[in-house]
Amino acid sequence: MGTSRMFRIFVVLGSAFMILLIIIYWDDVGASHLYLHTPVSPGPKIPHPPPQQRPQTSRTPSFLSDIDAFVNQFLEPGTGEPTDPVPVDTSNQSEKAEERYIPRREWKIHLTPVAAELRERQEQRRRLLQEMCANDSMVFSGKNRSFDDIPNKELDHLIVDDRHGIIYCYVPKVACSNWKRIMIVLSESLQQDGVPQRDPLAIPRDLVHNSSMHFTFNKFWKRYGKFARHLMKVKLKKYTKFLFVRDPFVRLISAYRNKFELRNEDFYRRFAQVMLRRYANQPTPPASVDEAFAVGIHPSFSHFIQYLLDPQTEKEMPFNEHWRQVYRLCHPCQIQYDFVGHLETAEEDAEHLLRQLRVDNVVEFPTSHRNLTASSWEADWFSTVPVKARRELYKLYEPDFRLFGYDKPDSILNE
């Protein structure tokens, strides 16, 4: 009788263990402990709370309880504000001790709530995206397709950090260099002598934009084959997804200033020479950017706008990422973003986001002191662009204006 009972117990325990393994593999297939694209290192040294004396107990630790706890830590929701646990007793703690740390996950637990204004700001931005995507009066290419219908090559702006459960869609000319630095630090994809780089500004610029430093959705096919799309959906469901945007017209001005007012050989050969031949009566433009700058030749901002509006441009190749519309880069009607940052409120949004991700003890967003393009400059920059072209340009970028809550620039369009 005893032998039979023990046999049944072992069968039940064995079955439960196999079910847990299946759950871990299939339901949590996107968790960091299974699909890391970089080696796991111990993580940063952060303050540990003083050791507490655990009450002695004669109870033997349960193996199944440990497995259950291990599974549950990866099944936490990846969307919205994190729910911070309330401490059992803080009566003996200093009033200055506002945070406590959980070193195992590199997560910082805050005991003070996020400002209501910041929470409402994010709620409004997310709600606006949902409303605009459901609004039949706003039509743009790819709006109504499913995630499965998005070509793989159009998913290369989605950077994944499996260590912390984060997906970032980077938009060029919207502080993407610094956010890429943040992602490199968090993913620990840059190490020296086995030690991860912890200072974002210490990461060389050529590495920041090196595709080998980032694991994107576009790379899933090489790694996971036919299971790639399924894994993408699992990660999109579980991970926290964010992007940063800015006023579409100001972003275009910034792109022009950076790529055509500065010496950039690649952009000169690929784009500036085309603009000079088509719109500046330069049938044989200088062969190099140095020669062009030496004689004071480069495409004007008006030429750049002509290039964007020219139907021939997209027939030859899709828009370059620096002026491609955000809805084409990040697919906001197919991906439900948890956080939408604006460059105009970058410092507040960055602090809020890193806190929401619970990694503000691991990395800080670098403060930029560069000469940023200001929205107040729009009127001056567009003064050389015909009003008709301005209105056509607005139609081209109207989905970005409306999706992300930017006002229609009536003062520029109605001069």
N, C-alpha and C positions, 0 to 999 in steps of 0.2 A: 504493500500500500504506500509506504514512504517513498520507495523508488519511483513508482508511477507518478506520485505527486511532484517529486523533484523534476522528473522528466517534463511534465506539463509546464512547470514554472520556467524551465530553461527554454522550452519552445516559445512561450509567451514573450520572454525577455529577448530572445533572438529575433522574433518577428518584429517587436517594437524597435529594436536597434536597426534592422534593415529598412523599416519604414522611415525612420529618422534620416538614414543615409540618403534615401530616395528624395526626401523633402529637401535636404540640403543641396543635392545635386540639381534637381529639376526646378524647384521653386525659387531657390536662391542662387541660381547659376551665375548671376551677375555679381555676386558678392566678392569683395576684395580678396578673401582668403582662397578663392578658387581661380580667379582670372586676373591676377596681377600681371601687368605688362612690364613692371620693374621689380627688381628684388626688394623684398621687405627688409628694412633696416630698423633698428630699435626706435628711431624717432628722436625728437629733441629732448634734452634734459630740462624738465620743468619741475617746479616746486611740488614736493610731495607733502601731504598732510602728515602730522605727527602720528606715529603708529598708535593704534588703539588696542587695548587689551581685550581679546575676544573671550567671551565666557566659555569655560571648558564644558565640553559635552561628551558623553560617551557614545553619541550616535555616529555610526560609520557613514562617511560621505557617500552620497548616491551617485553612481556613474551616470544613470539616466538623467538625473537632475542637472549634472554638469553639461551633458549633451544638449538638454533642453535650453539651458541658459546660453550656451554657445550659439544655438540656432536663433533664439529670440533677439540677440543683440544685432543681428543682420536683417531682421524683419521689421525694423522700425520704419515708419513712413518717411519718405524722402521729400515730402512737400510741406509747404507752409512753415509756420513758426514752430521751433522745437518746444516741447513741453518740459520745462525744467522742474526737477523734483524739489519739493520743499523740505528743508532739513528738519530732522526730528527735534533737535534741540539746539538753539543758537544762543541760549541765555548766557553761556560762559565765553562766547566769542567776542572779539573786539568789533565795534561798530564799523571799523574800517575794512574788515574782511568781507568784501562783497562777493567774492567768487571763491569757489573751490574747484579743484582740478580732478580729472579722471585720467591719469597718465596712460592707461592702457589704450584708449582710443584717440589720444591727443585732443580730446574735446574739452572745452571750457564750459563750465556750468555757471550761468549768471543767476544771482538771486534777486536782481533788480530787473523789472520788466523793460522791454523796448518802448520808447516813447510812442504814445498813441498816435501822434502825428505821422511818424514814420510807418507804422503799421497800416494806417489808413491810406497813405500814399501808395504803398504797394498794392493794397486791395483795389484801389481805383485803377491802377495801371493794368493789373491782371484782368479786372472786370471789363475794361475798355477793349482789351485784346479779344476777349470772348465775344463781346457785342459786335465788334467790327467784323470778326470772322463769320458771325451768324447773319450779318447784314447783307441781304441780297442786292442792295443798291450799290454796294462797292464790289467791283469786279476787277480781278487782276489774274495774271497767268499763274496757274498752279494752286489757286486758292482752294478749290474744292476737291483736289486729289487726296488720296489717302497716303499715309506714311509709306506704305509698301510701294506706292507708285513713284516716290522720289528716287531719281537715279542715284546710284552709289556715289558718283563723282560730285554730287551736290551736297554731300554730307561731310565734306572734308573740313568744315569750319566748326564741327562739334568735337571739342576736346574732352576726353574722359579722364577723371582721376578716380581710380578704383579704391585707393587707400581711404578716401574720405567720402566716397559716394557723391561726386560732383560732376556735372556736365556743363561746360562753358561754351557758348557759341560766340566766337570772336568776330567783331566787326571792325575792319581796318579804319583808322582815323577816329576811333572812339576809345582811346587809352588801351588799345589791345596789347601793346607791347608790355605794359606793366601788368596787365591781367595774365598774359602768357607767362611772365616771370613768376607770378603767384602760383600758377598751375605747376610750373617746373619745381618750385620749392615744395609744394604739397605732395606731388607725386614722387619726389626724390629721384627724378630721372637724371639729375646732374650730381655726380659724386666725385670726390677727390680722395684717394686713399681710403675708400669705404665710408667717408664722412659726407653726408648730404649737404649741399649748399643751402644755407638758411637765409642769406641776404639777397633779396630780389635784385637790388641794384648792382650786385657784384657779378651778375650773370651777363656775359658779353652779348652785345646786340646781335652779332651774327648767329649766336646759339639760340637767342630768343625766338627767332623766326625760322630756325632750322626744323624742318618737319620731323626729323628723327627724334627730336626732344619731346614730341607730343604724340599721344595715342588718340587718334581720331576715329570717328565712325567709318570713315572711308577705308581705314586699315583693317576693319573687321573681316572683310572678305578673305584676305590673305591668311588670317589667323584661324577663323572659325568656319570658313566655307559656307555650306548650305544652312548652318545654324546661325549665321551672322545676324539676319534680320530678327530672329527670335530673341537673341541676346540683346540687341539694341532696344527692343520693346521692353524687356525686363528691366534694363538699366534706366530707360526713360520713365518707367513706372516707379522705381524705387529711389532713384537718385534725385538730388536737388539740382534743378536746371536754371541757369541764369544767362543773361546777356546785358550789354550796355549799348545804348543808342544815343544819338544827338540830333539836333535840327538838321534835316536832310540837305538844305541849301548850304548851311555852314559847313557841313561835312564835305561837300563838293569843293568849297573854297579851300578848305584845309588840304584836300587831296591835290588840288592844283598847285598850291603854294609849295607843298612838300616834294612833288614829283616833277614839276616843270619850272619852278623858279630857282631850284637848286640843281646842281650838276649831278644828274643821274643818268649814266650812260645807257643802262638797260631801258629805262622809260623813254629816253630820247630816241633810241633806235626803233623801239616797238610802237610808240605812239606819237611823239613830237614830230618826227619826220613826216608821218602821214598827215598830221594837221597842217604842217607848213606847206606840203605839196597841194593839199586840197583847198585850203582856205586862205593861205597867206601869199599866194603867187610866188611860191618858191619851188619850181619844178625840180631843182637839184639842190636841196638843202645841204648844209655842211655835213661831212661824213661822220663827225664825232661831236659829242656834247661840248668838249673843250674848244673846238673850232667854232661852234655856234656861239658860245658865250663870249669868245674873243671878239667877235664882230657884232655882238649884241642881238643875236637872232634867237628867239624862242617863241613858241605859240602863246598868244594872248589868252586871257580868261574867256574872252568871247569866242576865240577859235575852239577852246576846250568845250564850251557849251554847244557849238555847232557840231562838233564831233559826237557828242552824246545824242544829239537829236537826229543825226544823219542815219537813215535806215540802212545804209551800207555798212555801218559800223558793226551792228549785231549780226549781219549776214556773214561777215568775215570771222568773227569770234564773239563769244559772250563778253559782256562788260567785265573789265578787270575788277578784282575784288575791292579795290580802293574806292570805286564809284558804283559798284553794283548795289542795287537796292537791298535793304536789310531783309525784306520779306523773301528775297531769293537766296539769301545767305543762311538764314536761320529758321525759315519755315514756321512762323508763329501760329499758323492755323492748323498745323499738324502736330506741333509739339507744345504742350501746355507748360509754359515757363512758370517757375515758382517765384522768380525774382526778376524784375525789369529795372535796371539802373539807367539813369540819364546822366550824360556827361555834365549837364548844367548843375546837377546836384551830386557830383561825383564823390566828394569827400564824405558827406552824410550817408550816401548810398553804400559806399565801400565799407564804411564802419558797420553799418547795419547788416550788410550781407555777410561779412566775415564773422560777425557775431552769430547770425542765423546759422551759418555753417559750423559754428563752434570751433573755429580754428584761429580766432583772434589772439590766442596765446602762442600760436605757431608762427604767424607771419603778419606783417602790417602792409597795407597798401602804400606804395611809394608816393610821396608828394612830388608832383611835377612842377618844375620852375621854368619850363620852356615857354616860349612865346606862343600861346595858344590862340587860335583863330576865334574871334569874338563875334557873337551874333549881331552886335551893333555895327559891324563892318559891312553887312549885307548890302545896304543901299549903295555904298561906294563901289563895291565889286560889281554889282549888276548894272551900274550906270552905263557901261559900254555895251550891254546886251540889249538888243531890241525887245520891246515889250511883248511882241508876239512870241519870240523865242522863250521869254521868261514863262509865259503861260503854258507853252508846250512842255517846258521843263517841269513845271508843277504837275502837269498830268502824268508825266513819266514817273514822278516820285510821290504822287498823291497817296498811294497806299501806305507808304512809310509815315507821312504826315498824320494820317488818320488813325492808323493802328497804334501809334505810340503817343498820341495826344499832343502833337505840335500844331499850333495855330496856322491857318492859311495865311501866307505873307501878303495880305491885301495891299499894303503900301508899296510893295515891289511890283505886284501884278497889275495894278491899276494906275500907274503913272501915265 
